[in-house]
Amino acid sequence: MASDFSSQFWQSCQEHPCYPNNLLQVTQKAFTWDGFFQIPRVGVEGKQSLFAKAAASTKISRASIGALPVIWTSLGELKQGLIEAQRESPVQYLFVRADHAKRLLCCSLEMFTYLMSFYQVPPAILDLLSTFKHSEISIDRHFTGFFGEYIYSSDQRDSILPISQLGRSGYFLKQCYRLRFLEKAPYQPLSWNTNQVVIHHSFDILNGQTVWISLEGDVSLDERIRSMLAQCRPSQNYAQAFQLTLSTHLMICQWCDESWQSFIEDIEIALCQFKVTVRRAEPESTSASHDRGHGANSTATSLHERYTPPFDNAARTNMDRFPVLFRAHDAHLDSSILLDQLDPRDTYDITDIQKLYKFKDRLTEALLMAKLNSSVLSELEGYYAELHSKAASRFTGNKSDLAFFTEKMGALKNRVQVCQAQIEDLLSIVRDLKAHMDDVAAFKSLQMNKFFAIESRKSAERMEKLSQKATEEASSMNNINIVMLIFLPATFTATFMQSGVFQWKSADTQTHQWLFKKSIFLIFSAICLITMAGCFLLRRGMLYAKRRRRQ
C-alpha cells in the first residue's frame, strides 16, 4: 500500500505543471470544487503573472534546526534539495519572498508548482496568493482566509495516504492562512505600506515531521524564524516538535500585530495637527478678530488650550462644534467688521481636504485588515481547540502548551479588537472633522454674504444721496438756464446797440434819425466771430489730445 502511494506521489510530482489538479488528496479537491476557494480565481494564465520570469530573480531559501541555511535557484537544485532536507531534519522552514506585497514572487512558476506538489499543499493557497502581482494598486485586498484540515483517526482510512519513502504517515494537520500587516516606509511621514504573509503548515501527527512554507514581502519574518531555530536543540521529540509548531504560529501572529499601535499613534498625531488647522479656520467674534493682531503666539496658545486629544472624546457621538457659531452676536453681523478681518489665510484649502480623504482611505483599509486578521486568528484558535477536543489522546504531552496557545491567541484577538475600536474611533473623528469643515465653510460663506449685503446696502444708500444731490443741482441749473435764456438776448441786443454800429440822431447836423456804420459793424463781427472760432477750435483740440492720451 505504501509503495503504491509512493509511486503515485512521485508521479504527482512529475506532473507538477498541472498543479493543483495533480494532488493526491481527493478531499482537498472536493473542498475546493465546493466553492469556498475557487480555483478559477487564479488559473493557469493567472498563476504565470504571480512569479518572476528572470532566472536571476528566482530563489527559494530553506532553514531547519541544526543545519545551515540553503538557497535553491533552479528547479534541479530544488528537487535534489527537498529530498536531502527531508532526510536531514524533520522540521523544515521554506521561504519564498517578494520585494513587496504588490510585486512578483522571487520564484519561478515551475519551482513553485513543484514545491506545492512535493508537500501536497492544498489549492486554497492559490487564492491567498492573488495579490502577489506587479501592481501598485491594491488588487483583491479584501480577500483573506483560513483553510485547515486534519486526519487523525484510522476511521478516515480513505484519506490516509502514507508515503513511506519520505517517512510520511498520512496522519497530518494542514493549515493555509494569510495575515496582513503594516510596514512604515522609511523617510516618509505618514506613509504605511500594506504587506502580507501567506503561511502553509503541515504537521505529521505520528512522527512529528513539520513543514512551514512562508510567502511574504518582508525579510524580517525570515530572520526572526531563523533566530528562533538557532535556539532549538537538534534532537527533538514529538512533544517538542508540536510545541515548536504552536510557538511558530504565535510568533507569526504577534509579528503581524506589532506595527498596528505605531500606525494608530501616527494617525492620531496627524489628526491632532489637522484639528488645529481646522480650529484656526473657525468663525470668530469681532473681539477675537481684533485680538488676532496681538501675534501668532497668543493664537497658538489659545488653540492649544482648546484642543483635546481624540480619545478623550471617544464616548461622544459628535465633536464639539465651534463655540461662536451659534452666538447671538453672529446672528446679526456687526457692520463694523472689515473685509480684512474675514482673513482667507485662516481657512483651509483643497490640499487639506485631500489629506482628510487620505486619512479616511488609510483608516478604512486598516480597519478592514484588522477585521480580517481577527477572523483568521479566531479560526486558527478554533482549529486547535477542535483538534484538542477530538484527538486529545494524541496530544497528552502538550496540554499545557495548548492551554498557553489558547490564552495567547485570546490575548492577541483582544489586542486586534482594541485596534479595531481605536481605528473606528479615528474614523468617526475624521467624519466629524469633515462635517466640521463643511460647517465652517458654510458659516464663513454666510458671513461673507452678510458682509457684502451690508456693504451693498450702504453703497445703495450713498448712491441714493448722490442722486438726490444731482437732482437738486439739476433743478438749480434749470433755473440758471432759464435766466440765461431771458437775459442773454437782451444783453446781446444792448451790447450790439451800444457798439456804435447804429448812430442815432443827437444833433442838428445829422439829417437821418440813425446811421448804420458799416466799418464798426465789420470790426464788431470780426472780433466776435474770431473769438467764437478760437474757442471752438481750442475745445476740439483739447478733446483730440485727450483721445490720443487714452489710446
NORRALIN-V813784 format. One record per residue. N is the residue number from 1. PHI is phi in whole degrees, 0 to 359 (none if undefined). OMEGA is omega in whole degrees, 0 to 359 (* if undefined). D_LAST is the distance of its C-alpha to the last C-alpha in Angstrom with 2 decimals. Layout:
# NORRALIN-V813784
n: <N | N>
phi: <PHI | PHI>
omega: <OMEGA | OMEGA>
d_last: <D_LAST | D_LAST>
This chain:
# NORRALIN-V813784
n: <1 | 2 | 3 | 4 | 5 | 6 | 7 | 8 | 9 | 10 | 11 | 12 | 13 | 14 | 15 | 16 | 17 | 18 | 19 | 20 | 21 | 22 | 23 | 24 | 25 | 26 | 27 | 28 | 29 | 30 | 31 | 32 | 33 | 34 | 35 | 36 | 37 | 38 | 39 | 40 | 41 | 42 | 43 | 44 | 45 | 46 | 47 | 48 | 49 | 50 | 51 | 52 | 53 | 54 | 55 | 56 | 57 | 58 | 59 | 60 | 61 | 62 | 63 | 64 | 65 | 66 | 67 | 68 | 69 | 70 | 71 | 72 | 73 | 74 | 75 | 76 | 77 | 78 | 79 | 80 | 81 | 82 | 83 | 84 | 85 | 86 | 87 | 88 | 89 | 90 | 91 | 92 | 93 | 94 | 95 | 96 | 97 | 98 | 99 | 100 | 101 | 102 | 103 | 104 | 105 | 106 | 107 | 108 | 109 | 110 | 111 | 112 | 113 | 114 | 115 | 116 | 117 | 118 | 119 | 120 | 121 | 122 | 123 | 124 | 125 | 126 | 127 | 128 | 129 | 130 | 131 | 132 | 133 | 134 | 135 | 136 | 137 | 138 | 139 | 140 | 141 | 142 | 143 | 144 | 145 | 146 | 147 | 148 | 149 | 150 | 151 | 152 | 153 | 154 | 155 | 156 | 157 | 158 | 159 | 160 | 161 | 162 | 163 | 164 | 165 | 166 | 167 | 168 | 169 | 170 | 171 | 172 | 173 | 174 | 175 | 176 | 177 | 178 | 179 | 180 | 181 | 182 | 183 | 184 | 185 | 186 | 187 | 188 | 189 | 190 | 191 | 192 | 193 | 194 | 195 | 196 | 197 | 198 | 199 | 200 | 201 | 202 | 203 | 204 | 205 | 206 | 207 | 208 | 209 | 210 | 211 | 212 | 213 | 214 | 215 | 216 | 217 | 218 | 219 | 220 | 221 | 222 | 223 | 224 | 225 | 226 | 227 | 228 | 229 | 230 | 231 | 232 | 233 | 234 | 235 | 236 | 237 | 238 | 239 | 240 | 241 | 242 | 243 | 244 | 245 | 246 | 247 | 248 | 249 | 250 | 251 | 252 | 253 | 254 | 255 | 256 | 257 | 258 | 259 | 260 | 261 | 262 | 263 | 264 | 265 | 266 | 267 | 268 | 269 | 270 | 271 | 272 | 273 | 274 | 275 | 276 | 277 | 278 | 279 | 280 | 281 | 282 | 283 | 284 | 285 | 286 | 287 | 288 | 289 | 290 | 291 | 292 | 293 | 294 | 295 | 296 | 297 | 298 | 299 | 300 | 301 | 302 | 303 | 304 | 305 | 306 | 307 | 308 | 309 | 310 | 311 | 312 | 313 | 314 | 315 | 316 | 317 | 318 | 319 | 320 | 321 | 322 | 323 | 324 | 325 | 326 | 327 | 328 | 329 | 330 | 331 | 332 | 333 | 334 | 335 | 336 | 337 | 338 | 339 | 340 | 341 | 342 | 343 | 344 | 345 | 346 | 347 | 348 | 349 | 350 | 351 | 352 | 353 | 354 | 355 | 356 | 357 | 358 | 359 | 360 | 361 | 362 | 363 | 364 | 365 | 366 | 367 | 368 | 369 | 370 | 371 | 372 | 373 | 374 | 375 | 376 | 377 | 378 | 379 | 380 | 381 | 382 | 383 | 384 | 385 | 386 | 387 | 388 | 389 | 390 | 391 | 392 | 393 | 394 | 395 | 396 | 397 | 398 | 399 | 400 | 401 | 402 | 403 | 404 | 405 | 406 | 407 | 408 | 409 | 410 | 411 | 412 | 413 | 414 | 415 | 416 | 417 | 418 | 419 | 420 | 421 | 422 | 423 | 424 | 425 | 426 | 427 | 428 | 429 | 430 | 431 | 432 | 433 | 434 | 435 | 436 | 437 | 438 | 439 | 440 | 441 | 442 | 443 | 444 | 445 | 446 | 447 | 448 | 449 | 450 | 451 | 452 | 453 | 454 | 455 | 456 | 457 | 458 | 459 | 460 | 461 | 462 | 463 | 464 | 465 | 466 | 467 | 468 | 469 | 470 | 471 | 472 | 473 | 474 | 475 | 476 | 477 | 478 | 479 | 480 | 481 | 482 | 483 | 484 | 485 | 486 | 487 | 488 | 489 | 490 | 491 | 492 | 493 | 494 | 495 | 496 | 497 | 498 | 499 | 500 | 501 | 502 | 503 | 504 | 505 | 506 | 507 | 508 | 509 | 510 | 511 | 512 | 513 | 514 | 515 | 516 | 517 | 518 | 519 | 520 | 521 | 522 | 523 | 524 | 525 | 526 | 527 | 528 | 529 | 530 | 531 | 532 | 533 | 534 | 535 | 536 | 537 | 538 | 539 | 540 | 541 | 542 | 543 | 544 | 545 | 546 | 547 | 548 | 549 | 550 | 551>
phi: <none | 296 | 293 | 299 | 290 | 294 | 294 | 295 | 297 | 294 | 296 | 297 | 294 | 294 | 266 | 302 | 299 | 271 | 305 | 263 | 288 | 266 | 291 | 277 | 286 | 293 | 296 | 293 | 294 | 300 | 299 | 289 | 293 | 294 | 107 | 294 | 239 | 269 | 299 | 301 | 301 | 228 | 275 | 296 | 291 | 293 | 296 | 298 | 280 | 265 | 240 | 290 | 258 | 285 | 296 | 291 | 263 | 265 | 194 | 231 | 255 | 227 | 223 | 207 | 284 | 73 | 224 | 284 | 298 | 231 | 236 | 254 | 245 | 215 | 294 | 297 | 298 | 294 | 299 | 292 | 293 | 294 | 293 | 295 | 295 | 296 | 278 | 286 | 214 | 282 | 244 | 234 | 239 | 240 | 236 | 239 | 258 | 223 | 296 | 199 | 298 | 260 | 257 | 289 | 293 | 281 | 198 | 280 | 297 | 296 | 295 | 294 | 294 | 292 | 299 | 294 | 289 | 297 | 260 | 51 | 285 | 300 | 294 | 302 | 293 | 295 | 294 | 289 | 269 | 293 | 260 | 279 | 225 | 281 | 204 | 272 | 266 | 291 | 253 | 57 | 289 | 281 | 268 | 207 | 182 | 224 | 233 | 215 | 211 | 207 | 234 | 234 | 234 | 291 | 294 | 263 | 298 | 292 | 259 | 274 | 234 | 288 | 234 | 293 | 298 | 252 | 72 | 264 | 277 | 95 | 264 | 210 | 244 | 222 | 221 | 230 | 206 | 229 | 238 | 256 | 214 | 253 | 232 | 282 | 286 | 292 | 62 | 228 | 293 | 57 | 244 | 242 | 264 | 275 | 230 | 207 | 223 | 251 | 240 | 241 | 227 | 227 | 226 | 280 | 291 | 275 | 245 | 80 | 297 | 232 | 229 | 237 | 239 | 245 | 240 | 205 | 253 | 213 | 277 | 294 | 292 | 303 | 296 | 291 | 294 | 297 | 295 | 292 | 294 | 295 | 266 | 268 | 279 | 300 | 268 | 235 | 272 | 297 | 297 | 292 | 295 | 291 | 298 | 296 | 299 | 296 | 295 | 294 | 304 | 297 | 297 | 296 | 294 | 294 | 299 | 289 | 267 | 293 | 271 | 295 | 294 | 296 | 299 | 295 | 296 | 297 | 294 | 301 | 298 | 296 | 291 | 300 | 295 | 292 | 295 | 298 | 299 | 291 | 299 | 296 | 269 | 292 | 296 | 233 | 284 | 298 | 294 | 293 | 293 | 292 | 290 | 298 | 289 | 282 | 124 | 286 | 294 | 295 | 294 | 298 | 294 | 294 | 294 | 296 | 290 | 281 | 285 | 231 | 300 | 301 | 279 | 289 | 248 | 297 | 278 | 274 | 280 | 225 | 284 | 296 | 281 | 297 | 290 | 263 | 294 | 253 | 288 | 296 | 298 | 282 | 293 | 233 | 294 | 293 | 291 | 279 | 292 | 269 | 296 | 288 | 284 | 273 | 290 | 293 | 289 | 278 | 266 | 265 | 244 | 293 | 294 | 294 | 294 | 297 | 297 | 295 | 293 | 295 | 303 | 297 | 298 | 296 | 290 | 296 | 295 | 295 | 296 | 298 | 298 | 296 | 294 | 292 | 298 | 298 | 296 | 295 | 298 | 296 | 291 | 295 | 296 | 295 | 300 | 285 | 294 | 293 | 299 | 295 | 287 | 269 | 232 | 296 | 294 | 277 | 234 | 296 | 278 | 235 | 298 | 293 | 294 | 294 | 296 | 296 | 298 | 298 | 296 | 292 | 294 | 298 | 296 | 296 | 297 | 297 | 298 | 295 | 294 | 297 | 299 | 300 | 297 | 295 | 294 | 297 | 295 | 296 | 296 | 295 | 295 | 298 | 297 | 295 | 297 | 297 | 297 | 301 | 297 | 296 | 295 | 298 | 297 | 295 | 292 | 296 | 296 | 298 | 297 | 295 | 297 | 297 | 300 | 291 | 295 | 296 | 296 | 294 | 296 | 297 | 297 | 296 | 297 | 296 | 296 | 295 | 296 | 298 | 295 | 298 | 297 | 297 | 296 | 297 | 295 | 296 | 297 | 297 | 296 | 297 | 298 | 297 | 297 | 297 | 298 | 296 | 295 | 281 | 272 | 298 | 299 | 296 | 295 | 297 | 297 | 296 | 295 | 294 | 290 | 269 | 281 | 92 | 295 | 251 | 247 | 271 | 293 | 227 | 207 | 289 | 287 | 266 | 280 | 262 | 291 | 206 | 232 | 267 | 269 | 295 | 296 | 292 | 299 | 295 | 295 | 298 | 294 | 297 | 297 | 294 | 293 | 295 | 296 | 297 | 296 | 298 | 296 | 297 | 294 | 297 | 295 | 295 | 295 | 295 | 295 | 295 | 297 | 295 | 294 | 294 | 296 | 295 | 290>
omega: <182 | 182 | 178 | 180 | 177 | 179 | 177 | 179 | 181 | 175 | 177 | 179 | 178 | 180 | 185 | 177 | 180 | 181 | 11 | 183 | 181 | 184 | 182 | 187 | 180 | 183 | 179 | 180 | 180 | 179 | 180 | 182 | 179 | 171 | 179 | 171 | 185 | 177 | 182 | 177 | 176 | 180 | 181 | 179 | 181 | 181 | 183 | 182 | 182 | 193 | 179 | 180 | 180 | 182 | 181 | 183 | 186 | 176 | 173 | 182 | 183 | 174 | 179 | 182 | 176 | 180 | 180 | 177 | 182 | 177 | 177 | 184 | 180 | 181 | 178 | 177 | 181 | 181 | 180 | 183 | 180 | 178 | 179 | 180 | 179 | 180 | 185 | 188 | 178 | 181 | 183 | 174 | 181 | 185 | 171 | 188 | 169 | 181 | 182 | 182 | 179 | 180 | 179 | 174 | 180 | 184 | 178 | 180 | 181 | 179 | 181 | 182 | 177 | 178 | 180 | 180 | 182 | 180 | 176 | 182 | 181 | 180 | 179 | 183 | 180 | 178 | 181 | 179 | 191 | 180 | 177 | 181 | 182 | 182 | 177 | 180 | 180 | 180 | 176 | 185 | 182 | 189 | 173 | 182 | 181 | 174 | 180 | 176 | 177 | 174 | 187 | 186 | 177 | 176 | 180 | 188 | 180 | 182 | 182 | 181 | 181 | 176 | 189 | 182 | 179 | 178 | 180 | 185 | 185 | 174 | 190 | 166 | 177 | 175 | 169 | 178 | 180 | 177 | 178 | 173 | 182 | 181 | 183 | 178 | 182 | 175 | 178 | 181 | 177 | 178 | 180 | 179 | 175 | 180 | 185 | 173 | 177 | 187 | 165 | 180 | 176 | 182 | 178 | 187 | 184 | 186 | 174 | 176 | 186 | 177 | 174 | 174 | 183 | 175 | 186 | 185 | 180 | 185 | 186 | 179 | 177 | 182 | 181 | 178 | 178 | 177 | 178 | 180 | 180 | 181 | 181 | 177 | 182 | 181 | 181 | 175 | 184 | 182 | 179 | 178 | 178 | 176 | 178 | 177 | 180 | 180 | 179 | 176 | 181 | 182 | 180 | 181 | 178 | 179 | 179 | 184 | 191 | 189 | 185 | 183 | 177 | 177 | 181 | 180 | 178 | 179 | 178 | 181 | 180 | 179 | 176 | 180 | 180 | 179 | 176 | 178 | 180 | 178 | 181 | 182 | 181 | 174 | 181 | 176 | 180 | 180 | 179 | 178 | 178 | 181 | 181 | 181 | 181 | 176 | 183 | 184 | 180 | 178 | 180 | 180 | 181 | 178 | 179 | 180 | 181 | 186 | 174 | 181 | 184 | 188 | 172 | 182 | 186 | 183 | 183 | 180 | 179 | 177 | 176 | 180 | 183 | 193 | 186 | 188 | 185 | 177 | 180 | 180 | 183 | 177 | 177 | 184 | 180 | 182 | 180 | 179 | 179 | 182 | 181 | 176 | 172 | 192 | 179 | 180 | 179 | 181 | 179 | 180 | 186 | 179 | 177 | 178 | 177 | 178 | 179 | 178 | 176 | 175 | 182 | 179 | 181 | 181 | 179 | 178 | 180 | 179 | 178 | 179 | 180 | 179 | 180 | 176 | 179 | 178 | 179 | 179 | 179 | 180 | 178 | 178 | 179 | 179 | 182 | 176 | 177 | 178 | 181 | 180 | 183 | 184 | 183 | 183 | 182 | 183 | 180 | 181 | 183 | 180 | 180 | 178 | 178 | 178 | 178 | 179 | 179 | 180 | 182 | 178 | 175 | 178 | 178 | 178 | 178 | 178 | 179 | 178 | 175 | 177 | 177 | 180 | 179 | 180 | 177 | 177 | 178 | 177 | 177 | 177 | 178 | 178 | 179 | 178 | 178 | 177 | 178 | 180 | 178 | 179 | 179 | 181 | 180 | 181 | 178 | 177 | 177 | 180 | 178 | 179 | 177 | 181 | 182 | 176 | 178 | 179 | 178 | 178 | 178 | 179 | 178 | 178 | 178 | 179 | 178 | 178 | 178 | 179 | 178 | 178 | 179 | 178 | 179 | 179 | 178 | 177 | 178 | 179 | 177 | 178 | 179 | 180 | 179 | 180 | 180 | 179 | 179 | 188 | 183 | 177 | 180 | 180 | 179 | 180 | 180 | 180 | 182 | 182 | 181 | 183 | 181 | 178 | 176 | 179 | 183 | 182 | 179 | 180 | 182 | 181 | 184 | 183 | 182 | 179 | 178 | 180 | 177 | 181 | 184 | 181 | 178 | 178 | 180 | 178 | 180 | 181 | 180 | 180 | 183 | 183 | 179 | 178 | 179 | 179 | 178 | 178 | 180 | 180 | 177 | 179 | 178 | 177 | 178 | 178 | 180 | 179 | 179 | 179 | 179 | 178 | 178 | 179 | *>
d_last: <108.95 | 107.02 | 107.08 | 105.85 | 102.82 | 102.29 | 102.14 | 99.80 | 97.63 | 97.36 | 96.63 | 93.83 | 92.41 | 92.54 | 90.54 | 87.87 | 84.96 | 85.92 | 85.45 | 85.84 | 88.01 | 90.53 | 91.52 | 95.16 | 94.80 | 94.72 | 93.85 | 90.53 | 89.53 | 90.71 | 88.72 | 85.60 | 86.18 | 86.58 | 82.84 | 82.36 | 80.86 | 79.75 | 80.09 | 77.35 | 74.76 | 75.28 | 76.81 | 77.51 | 73.88 | 72.68 | 75.13 | 73.86 | 70.39 | 71.92 | 73.39 | 72.32 | 72.76 | 72.74 | 76.24 | 75.09 | 73.88 | 77.13 | 79.61 | 81.90 | 83.43 | 86.74 | 88.28 | 91.77 | 94.32 | 95.99 | 94.09 | 91.22 | 87.87 | 87.52 | 84.48 | 84.86 | 82.22 | 83.78 | 85.79 | 88.97 | 88.72 | 88.13 | 91.22 | 93.48 | 91.99 | 92.43 | 96.13 | 96.69 | 94.82 | 96.99 | 100.07 | 98.77 | 97.74 | 97.93 | 94.55 | 91.49 | 87.81 | 85.36 | 81.62 | 78.89 | 75.55 | 71.90 | 69.01 | 67.46 | 68.26 | 65.66 | 66.84 | 69.62 | 73.15 | 74.42 | 77.23 | 77.81 | 78.71 | 82.18 | 82.99 | 81.84 | 83.86 | 86.94 | 86.63 | 86.37 | 89.31 | 91.48 | 91.19 | 91.03 | 87.84 | 87.10 | 84.19 | 82.56 | 80.98 | 78.72 | 76.82 | 76.44 | 74.87 | 72.18 | 69.34 | 70.16 | 67.45 | 64.66 | 61.89 | 59.75 | 59.71 | 62.59 | 64.76 | 67.67 | 67.44 | 69.26 | 72.41 | 75.14 | 78.80 | 82.37 | 85.14 | 88.68 | 92.14 | 95.60 | 99.04 | 101.74 | 104.79 | 107.20 | 106.75 | 103.48 | 105.39 | 103.27 | 100.26 | 102.15 | 101.44 | 103.05 | 102.19 | 105.08 | 103.76 | 100.91 | 102.93 | 101.05 | 103.26 | 101.11 | 100.93 | 97.41 | 94.49 | 91.04 | 87.62 | 84.08 | 81.19 | 77.63 | 76.12 | 72.51 | 71.37 | 68.16 | 67.26 | 64.60 | 62.23 | 62.32 | 59.37 | 57.47 | 57.46 | 58.27 | 58.87 | 62.22 | 63.45 | 65.78 | 68.92 | 72.30 | 75.87 | 78.17 | 81.86 | 84.96 | 88.31 | 91.82 | 95.05 | 98.54 | 100.68 | 103.99 | 103.28 | 100.02 | 97.95 | 94.30 | 91.13 | 87.59 | 84.58 | 81.23 | 77.94 | 75.03 | 71.80 | 72.76 | 75.25 | 76.25 | 78.69 | 80.48 | 80.92 | 82.20 | 84.75 | 85.96 | 86.34 | 88.41 | 90.60 | 91.29 | 93.02 | 95.26 | 98.77 | 99.41 | 102.48 | 101.57 | 103.72 | 102.67 | 101.83 | 99.69 | 97.82 | 97.04 | 96.04 | 93.62 | 92.19 | 91.49 | 90.08 | 87.67 | 86.43 | 85.86 | 84.10 | 81.66 | 80.91 | 80.46 | 78.23 | 75.89 | 75.82 | 75.03 | 71.23 | 70.60 | 70.76 | 68.34 | 65.88 | 66.23 | 65.82 | 62.62 | 61.16 | 62.32 | 60.60 | 57.35 | 57.52 | 58.21 | 55.04 | 53.10 | 54.53 | 53.23 | 49.71 | 50.12 | 51.60 | 48.64 | 46.42 | 48.62 | 47.29 | 48.25 | 48.90 | 46.92 | 49.46 | 49.29 | 45.55 | 46.01 | 48.69 | 46.39 | 45.06 | 48.50 | 47.97 | 48.55 | 52.26 | 53.11 | 51.27 | 53.10 | 56.37 | 55.98 | 55.15 | 58.17 | 60.36 | 59.20 | 59.58 | 62.83 | 63.93 | 63.87 | 67.63 | 68.20 | 66.78 | 68.53 | 70.56 | 67.62 | 66.12 | 62.61 | 60.78 | 60.17 | 56.95 | 54.45 | 56.10 | 53.35 | 52.33 | 54.73 | 54.85 | 54.59 | 51.68 | 49.57 | 50.45 | 48.10 | 45.10 | 44.85 | 41.70 | 41.70 | 40.91 | 37.49 | 35.34 | 35.95 | 39.66 | 39.32 | 38.75 | 37.78 | 39.35 | 42.70 | 42.56 | 43.64 | 41.60 | 42.48 | 44.47 | 46.85 | 47.49 | 48.11 | 50.50 | 52.37 | 52.82 | 54.06 | 56.63 | 57.70 | 58.15 | 60.15 | 62.33 | 62.96 | 64.07 | 66.18 | 67.85 | 68.73 | 70.16 | 72.21 | 73.66 | 74.60 | 76.15 | 78.12 | 79.39 | 80.54 | 82.27 | 84.09 | 85.27 | 86.41 | 88.35 | 89.82 | 90.82 | 93.03 | 94.31 | 95.47 | 96.93 | 98.88 | 100.27 | 101.37 | 102.58 | 103.58 | 106.74 | 104.77 | 102.75 | 105.43 | 104.64 | 100.98 | 101.18 | 99.75 | 97.01 | 96.06 | 96.08 | 93.88 | 91.54 | 91.31 | 90.63 | 87.87 | 86.25 | 86.30 | 84.61 | 81.96 | 81.31 | 80.97 | 78.42 | 76.42 | 76.61 | 75.38 | 72.43 | 71.76 | 71.81 | 69.45 | 67.00 | 67.17 | 66.47 | 63.46 | 62.22 | 62.59 | 60.63 | 57.84 | 57.80 | 57.78 | 54.92 | 52.90 | 53.73 | 52.94 | 49.47 | 48.84 | 49.97 | 47.81 | 44.72 | 45.58 | 46.26 | 43.10 | 41.11 | 42.98 | 42.34 | 38.58 | 38.63 | 40.59 | 38.22 | 35.14 | 37.25 | 38.14 | 34.59 | 33.49 | 36.34 | 35.41 | 31.81 | 33.17 | 35.50 | 32.76 | 30.70 | 33.92 | 34.52 | 31.04 | 31.66 | 35.00 | 33.57 | 30.94 | 33.83 | 35.85 | 33.12 | 32.55 | 36.30 | 36.31 | 33.55 | 35.64 | 38.60 | 36.67 | 35.42 | 39.01 | 40.33 | 37.75 | 38.60 | 42.25 | 42.15 | 39.43 | 41.54 | 44.61 | 42.85 | 41.48 | 44.95 | 46.65 | 44.31 | 44.71 | 48.44 | 48.75 | 46.75 | 49.88 | 48.92 | 52.07 | 55.17 | 57.84 | 61.56 | 62.82 | 65.84 | 68.60 | 67.11 | 64.38 | 65.79 | 62.93 | 61.64 | 58.12 | 56.37 | 52.83 | 51.41 | 49.06 | 47.95 | 46.95 | 45.10 | 43.08 | 42.22 | 41.23 | 39.09 | 37.37 | 36.51 | 35.21 | 33.23 | 31.62 | 30.71 | 29.20 | 27.23 | 25.97 | 24.82 | 23.08 | 21.25 | 20.32 | 18.84 | 16.80 | 15.56 | 14.57 | 12.62 | 10.80 | 10.05 | 8.89 | 6.42 | 5.14 | 5.43 | 3.79 | 0.00>
